[in-house]
Structure formats: C-alpha cells, structure tokens
Amino acid sequence: MHALNSWKEEKRSAYLYRIVSDAEAGTPRQVLFLELARAADSQADLWAAELRKAGRPVPGGFRPDRRARVVAWLVGRLGVAPLRGMLAAMKVRGMSLYNAPLPHGMPTRADRIDAGRHRMPGGGGLRAAVFGVNDGLVSNASLILGVAGAGAEPGVVVLSGVAGLLAGAFSMAAGEYVSVRAQREFYEYQIALEREELDQYPQEEAAELALIYEAKGIAKEEARRVAEALIRDPDKALDTLAREELGLNPAELGSPQLAATASFLAFAAGALLPLAPYFLFSGHVALLGTAVVTAICLFGVGATLSLFTGKRAFHGGLRMLLIGGAAGAGTWLIGRGLGIVLG
C-alpha cells in the first residue's frame, strides 16, 4: 500500500504542477512547474516499478481526487500565491518562490551554501507579545468598565477582572498551543516526506532543487552544481530542500509549550494593567485610574506597533487609543444600561 499511495501522491503532484504552470503562463515559472510535473511523473514511474516488483497491479490511469480538483479550481480563480500553504501540503514544491526573500538571500555558488544560514529575522516574537498584551488590555479593561458601569461593588469588579484575566489567559494559551502544535505536526510530516524522497531518489530531488534555483535567476549549470553539492550531504540537503521546496526553516518549527506560556503571560500582563488601580484605590478613583492607565497603555501599544508598520508613532498610538477607547466606552454604556434596567 505504501508504494501505491506514493504513486498516487506523485501523480496528484504532477496534476497540480500543471495547474500551477497554466496559472503562471507567460512567466519563467511556467517552465519550472512544467518541469516539476515531468519530474513528479518520473518519480511516479519509479513507484510503479516498485509495485510491479511486489506483484501488485499498477493503476491504468490517474483521476485527481475531490480535494485536488477543488484546489485546482481555486488556483484558476485566485492565483498561486494565496494558496501556497495549501499547495505545499499537497506536495507541490517550489512554493518558496512566492515568499518574501530572506535577508541573506540564497546561494549563487557552491561555496556559498552555508553563507548566512544561521541569520534569523527578528521581531516576530516581540510583535506577538505586543499583540498579546493589547488583547489582554482591551478585553479586561472593557470587562471592568462594563461591570463598574452597571454599578457593581468594587469587590465584584475585582472578582470579575481576575476572572477575565484568568479565563482570557488560559483561553489564549490553549488556543496557541493547539495552533502551534498542529502547525508543527504538519511541518514535521512535510519534512519527513522530504527525507523519504531524498533517500529514495536523491538525483531526482537534486534536479528539482536545481530547477527552483534556476527559476530564481541562477545560471543553469551553476544551479545544477549547487544542487548536486548539497545532495552529497544528506543533513544539509534536507535542510535546504525544506527551505527551498517547502519554504520552511527546520530549526524554527515552533514550540507549542513555549508559545502557550508566552501567550498566557502576555495576555495576563495586559489584563492586569486596568485591574491594578482597584488594588490601590476604591470607588470612582479606582474607575478613573483604570480609564487613565488603559488610555496610557493603549497609546503606548499603538506607538510600539508603529515600529513594525513604519508609520509615525503618534498616529499609531492615537489610532489604538481611539479604537480601545471606543470599545471601553461602548462596554461601559452597555453595562450602565443593563444596571439601570436590572437595577
């Protein structure tokens, strides 16, 4: 069954390569994906030979399954780039062509294979932390203002704020854990497939890699030399195939535990800020303190996010203040109304 499934996967890849090639008509990528389709057909022939050796029948033809037909239909209407993750999951290689270029570029000679490999773009973790703090800040501030607007006692407001902090933080952590875990399992599965293909037919993998390098602008002979040099070192070859064919960095698949912990702490930190005045003051002074602390922090979050967007810090801070302020004011008004009605 393993050989039959591999035959079907290669045939499905060849089918999708031709769909992508048609979508890229008139561009250099058209030829690349057409060549990759032929390579996939050749690899399917290898699996067909394995079936014959085992005395098993070889299917007379290939008919794409429903999932492949749906993806093909979407490619024809949306293009390739928006669907690169879906295509990569179906063993369509070369999707790294649609990613933003890495800071260190790619090797253009065999002696440049390791150049810049360990440079990693920064800022992603910091940006996620800022968004986590912002989520906790806005959601818990809105909850506290809504409960306070309904006329609840300070103790009830504090209890509601603590409950909102814990519920939100645990929810964010659980969601992040499941998301990163699923993503990591998908990546590990893709890399395992690549490792198996590298063991089964290394020269075909070298040819695919050379085609991708050629599509990126490397001269044909040099692309072939680079690919063949990489394939001679299995570990280096797998690392490069994952990067160039799958668009993945095997060293950065993500830790579900770390992501969940970071998400919990970021949300909790943000949610604690609007609650802090109620530990220091009481009554209207505490409510006013919550409003002031939330406003200052919202402006600070918006200004910090401007570091990632390239926009002016003041405009970013003001926009975040207006958005968060509207959410808090709306919740306070709703709480006030409910307090009067249920009063």
C-alpha positions as CSV (number, residue, x, y, z in Angstrom):
1,M,0.0,0.0,0.0
2,H,2.9,2.4,0.7
3,A,4.1,2.2,-2.9
4,L,0.6,2.7,-4.2
5,N,0.0,5.7,-2.0
6,S,3.3,7.2,-3.1
7,W,2.4,6.7,-6.7
8,K,-1.0,8.5,-6.2
9,E,0.7,11.4,-4.4
10,E,3.3,11.9,-7.2
11,K,0.5,11.7,-9.8
12,R,-1.5,14.2,-7.8
13,S,1.5,16.5,-7.5
14,A,2.1,16.3,-11.3
15,Y,-1.5,17.2,-11.9
16,L,-1.3,20.2,-9.6
17,Y,2.1,21.3,-11.0
18,R,0.4,21.5,-14.5
19,I,-2.4,23.6,-13.0
20,V,0.1,25.9,-11.4
21,S,2.1,26.0,-14.7
22,D,-1.1,27.1,-16.6
23,A,-1.7,29.8,-13.9
24,E,1.8,31.1,-14.5
25,A,1.5,31.2,-18.3
26,G,3.9,33.6,-19.9
27,T,6.3,33.8,-16.9
28,P,9.6,32.0,-16.2
29,R,7.8,30.0,-13.5
30,Q,5.6,28.3,-16.1
31,V,8.5,26.3,-17.4
32,L,9.7,25.5,-13.9
33,F,6.4,23.9,-12.8
34,L,6.0,22.1,-16.1
35,E,9.5,20.6,-15.5
36,L,8.5,19.7,-11.9
37,A,5.3,18.0,-13.3
38,R,7.5,15.8,-15.5
39,A,9.8,15.1,-12.6
40,A,6.8,14.0,-10.5
41,D,5.6,11.8,-13.3
42,S,9.1,10.2,-13.4
43,Q,9.0,9.6,-9.7
44,A,5.6,8.0,-10.1
45,D,7.1,5.7,-12.6
46,L,9.7,4.6,-10.0
47,W,6.8,3.7,-7.6
48,A,5.0,1.9,-10.4
49,A,8.2,-0.2,-10.8
50,E,8.1,-1.0,-7.1
51,L,4.5,-2.1,-7.4
52,R,5.4,-4.5,-10.3
53,K,8.3,-5.9,-8.3
54,A,5.9,-6.7,-5.4
55,G,3.5,-8.3,-7.9
56,R,0.8,-5.7,-7.3
57,P,-1.2,-4.1,-10.1
58,V,-0.4,-0.6,-11.3
59,P,-3.4,1.7,-11.9
60,G,-4.2,2.2,-15.5
61,G,-4.7,5.9,-15.1
62,F,-4.9,8.7,-12.6
63,R,-8.0,10.7,-11.7
64,P,-7.5,13.6,-9.2
65,D,-9.5,13.4,-6.0
66,R,-12.0,16.0,-5.0
67,R,-9.5,17.9,-2.8
68,A,-7.1,18.3,-5.7
69,R,-9.9,19.4,-8.1
70,V,-11.1,22.0,-5.6
71,V,-7.5,23.3,-5.1
72,A,-7.1,23.4,-8.9
73,W,-10.3,25.4,-9.3
74,L,-9.2,27.9,-6.6
75,V,-5.8,28.3,-8.3
76,G,-7.5,29.2,-11.5
77,R,-9.5,31.9,-9.8
78,L,-7.3,33.2,-7.1
79,G,-3.8,32.5,-8.4
80,V,-1.0,30.6,-6.8
81,A,0.4,32.9,-4.1
82,P,-2.8,33.0,-1.8
83,L,-2.9,29.1,-1.9
84,R,0.8,28.3,-1.4
85,G,0.3,26.8,2.0
86,M,-2.4,24.5,0.7
87,L,-0.4,23.6,-2.3
88,A,2.7,22.8,-0.2
89,A,0.5,20.5,2.0
90,M,-0.3,18.6,-1.2
91,K,3.4,18.0,-2.1
92,V,3.6,20.9,-4.6
93,R,7.2,22.1,-4.3
94,G,8.7,25.5,-5.2
95,M,6.2,27.5,-3.1
96,S,9.2,29.4,-1.6
97,L,9.2,31.3,-4.8
98,Y,6.2,33.2,-3.5
99,N,7.7,34.0,-0.1
100,A,9.4,37.3,0.7
101,P,13.2,36.9,0.1
102,L,15.3,36.1,3.1
103,P,17.7,38.8,4.4
104,H,20.7,36.6,3.4
105,G,19.3,35.7,0.0
106,M,20.2,32.3,-1.5
107,P,23.4,30.6,-2.6
108,T,24.6,31.5,-6.0
109,R,27.7,29.3,-5.9
110,A,28.5,26.0,-4.4
111,D,31.0,27.7,-1.9
112,R,28.2,30.0,-0.7
113,I,25.9,27.2,0.5
114,D,26.3,27.9,4.2
115,A,26.6,31.7,4.0
116,G,24.1,33.3,6.3
117,R,22.3,30.1,7.1
118,H,22.0,31.0,10.8
119,R,20.9,34.5,10.4
120,M,17.3,34.7,11.6
121,P,14.9,37.6,11.0
122,G,13.9,39.1,14.4
123,G,10.9,40.9,15.7
124,G,8.3,38.2,15.3
125,G,8.2,37.2,18.9
126,L,8.2,40.8,20.1
127,R,5.3,41.7,17.8
128,A,3.3,38.7,19.1
129,A,4.0,39.7,22.7
130,V,2.8,43.3,22.0
131,F,-0.4,41.9,20.4
132,G,-0.9,39.6,23.4
133,V,-0.6,42.5,25.8
134,N,-3.0,44.5,23.7
135,D,-5.6,41.7,23.7
136,G,-5.5,41.4,27.5
137,L,-5.5,45.1,28.0
138,V,-8.6,45.8,25.8
139,S,-10.6,42.8,26.8
140,N,-10.2,43.1,30.5
141,A,-10.5,46.9,30.6
142,S,-13.8,46.6,28.7
143,L,-15.0,43.9,31.1
144,I,-14.0,46.0,34.2
145,L,-15.6,49.2,32.7
146,G,-18.8,47.2,31.8
147,V,-19.2,45.7,35.3
148,A,-18.3,49.0,37.0
149,G,-20.8,50.8,34.7
150,A,-23.5,48.5,35.9
151,G,-23.0,49.8,39.5
152,A,-21.3,46.7,40.9
153,E,-19.4,46.8,44.2
154,P,-15.6,47.2,44.0
155,G,-15.2,43.6,45.2
156,V,-17.4,42.3,42.4
157,V,-15.4,44.4,39.9
158,V,-12.1,43.0,41.1
159,L,-13.5,39.4,41.1
160,S,-14.7,40.0,37.5
161,G,-11.4,41.4,36.5
162,V,-9.4,38.5,37.9
163,A,-11.8,36.0,36.3
164,G,-11.5,37.8,33.0
165,L,-7.7,37.8,33.3
166,L,-7.5,34.0,34.1
167,A,-10.2,33.0,31.6
168,G,-8.7,35.0,28.8
169,A,-5.1,34.0,29.5
170,F,-5.9,30.3,29.7
171,S,-8.0,30.5,26.6
172,M,-5.2,32.3,24.7
173,A,-2.7,29.7,25.9
174,A,-4.8,26.8,24.9
175,G,-5.6,28.2,21.5
176,E,-1.9,29.0,20.9
177,Y,-0.8,25.5,22.0
178,V,-3.3,23.7,19.7
179,S,-2.4,26.0,16.8
180,V,1.3,25.7,17.1
181,R,1.1,22.0,17.8
182,A,-1.0,21.4,14.6
183,Q,1.4,23.6,12.6
184,R,4.5,21.8,13.9
185,E,3.0,18.4,13.2
186,F,2.2,19.5,9.6
187,Y,5.7,20.8,9.1
188,E,7.3,17.6,10.6
189,Y,5.1,15.5,8.3
190,Q,6.3,17.5,5.3
191,I,9.9,17.3,6.3
192,A,9.6,13.5,6.8
193,L,8.2,13.1,3.3
194,E,11.1,15.1,2.0
195,R,13.6,12.9,3.9
196,E,12.0,9.8,2.5
197,E,12.1,11.2,-1.1
198,L,15.7,12.2,-0.6
199,D,16.6,8.6,0.5
200,Q,14.6,7.0,-2.3
201,Y,15.7,9.1,-5.3
202,P,18.4,11.7,-4.4
203,Q,19.2,12.6,-8.0
204,E,15.6,13.5,-8.8
205,E,15.5,15.7,-5.7
206,A,18.7,17.4,-6.9
207,A,17.1,18.0,-10.3
208,E,14.0,19.6,-8.7
209,L,16.2,21.8,-6.5
210,A,18.3,22.9,-9.5
211,L,15.1,23.9,-11.3
212,I,14.0,26.0,-8.4
213,Y,17.4,27.7,-8.2
214,E,17.3,28.3,-11.9
215,A,13.9,29.9,-11.6
216,K,15.4,32.3,-9.0
217,G,17.9,33.5,-11.5
218,I,21.0,31.2,-11.1
219,A,22.6,30.1,-14.4
220,K,21.5,26.5,-15.3
221,E,25.0,24.9,-14.9
222,E,25.7,26.7,-11.7
223,A,22.2,25.8,-10.3
224,R,23.0,22.1,-11.1
225,R,26.4,22.3,-9.4
226,V,24.9,23.9,-6.3
227,A,22.1,21.3,-6.1
228,E,24.5,18.3,-6.6
229,A,26.9,19.7,-3.9
230,L,24.0,19.9,-1.5
231,I,22.7,16.5,-2.2
232,R,26.0,14.9,-1.3
233,D,25.5,15.9,2.4
234,P,22.1,14.4,3.5
235,D,21.6,16.7,6.5
236,K,22.5,19.8,4.5
237,A,20.3,18.6,1.6
238,L,17.3,18.0,3.8
239,D,17.7,21.4,5.4
240,T,17.9,23.1,2.1
241,L,15.1,21.2,0.5
242,A,12.8,22.1,3.4
243,R,13.8,25.8,2.9
244,E,13.6,25.9,-0.9
245,E,10.9,23.4,-1.7
246,L,8.7,23.8,1.3
247,G,9.6,27.4,2.4
248,L,10.3,26.1,6.0
249,N,13.2,26.5,8.4
250,P,13.6,23.2,10.2
251,A,15.3,24.9,13.1
252,E,12.3,27.2,13.7
253,L,9.2,25.0,13.7
254,G,8.0,26.5,16.9
255,S,7.5,25.1,20.4
256,P,3.8,24.6,21.5
257,Q,4.7,24.8,25.2
258,L,6.7,28.0,24.7
259,A,4.1,29.6,22.5
260,A,1.3,28.8,25.1
261,T,3.4,30.1,28.0
262,A,4.3,33.3,26.2
263,S,0.7,33.9,25.1
264,F,-0.5,33.3,28.7
265,L,2.0,35.7,30.2
266,A,1.5,38.4,27.6
267,F,-2.3,38.4,27.9
268,A,-2.1,38.2,31.7
269,A,0.3,41.2,31.8
270,G,-2.0,43.3,29.6
271,A,-5.1,42.2,31.6
272,L,-3.5,43.1,34.9
273,L,-2.9,46.8,34.0
274,P,-6.5,48.0,34.0
275,L,-7.2,45.9,37.2
276,A,-4.2,47.4,39.2
277,P,-6.0,50.6,40.3
278,Y,-8.6,48.6,42.1
279,F,-5.9,47.1,44.3
280,L,-4.7,50.6,45.2
281,F,-7.9,52.7,45.3
282,S,-11.7,52.3,45.6
283,G,-14.9,53.7,44.2
284,H,-14.7,56.4,41.5
285,V,-11.0,56.9,42.0
286,A,-10.3,53.3,41.0
287,L,-12.5,53.5,38.0
288,L,-10.9,56.7,36.9
289,G,-7.5,55.1,37.5
290,T,-8.5,52.2,35.2
291,A,-9.5,54.6,32.5
292,V,-6.3,56.6,32.7
293,V,-4.0,53.5,32.9
294,T,-5.8,51.9,30.0
295,A,-5.6,55.0,27.9
296,I,-1.8,55.4,28.5
297,C,-1.1,51.8,27.8
298,L,-3.3,51.8,24.6
299,F,-1.3,54.7,23.3
300,G,2.0,53.0,24.2
301,V,0.9,49.8,22.4
302,G,-0.1,51.7,19.3
303,A,3.2,53.6,19.3
304,T,5.2,50.3,19.8
305,L,3.4,48.7,16.9
306,S,4.5,51.6,14.7
307,L,8.0,50.1,14.9
308,F,6.7,47.1,12.8
309,T,4.5,49.1,10.4
310,G,6.8,52.0,9.6
311,K,4.1,54.6,10.5
312,R,4.5,57.5,12.8
313,A,4.4,56.6,16.5
314,F,2.0,59.3,17.4
315,H,-0.5,58.3,14.7
316,G,-0.2,54.7,15.7
317,G,-0.7,55.4,19.4
318,L,-3.7,57.7,18.7
319,R,-5.4,55.2,16.5
320,M,-5.0,52.4,19.1
321,L,-6.3,54.8,21.8
322,L,-9.4,55.6,19.8
323,I,-10.1,52.0,18.9
324,G,-9.6,50.8,22.5
325,G,-11.4,53.8,23.9
326,A,-14.4,53.1,21.8
327,A,-14.5,49.5,22.9
328,G,-14.3,50.5,26.6
329,A,-16.8,53.3,26.3
330,G,-19.3,51.1,24.5
331,T,-19.0,48.4,27.1
332,W,-19.4,50.9,29.9
333,L,-22.6,52.3,28.3
334,I,-24.0,48.8,27.8
335,G,-23.2,47.9,31.5
336,R,-24.7,51.2,32.6
337,G,-27.9,50.5,30.7
338,L,-28.2,47.0,32.0
339,G,-27.6,48.2,35.5
340,I,-30.5,50.6,35.2
341,V,-32.8,48.0,33.6
342,L,-31.9,45.2,36.0
343,G,-31.4,47.7,38.9
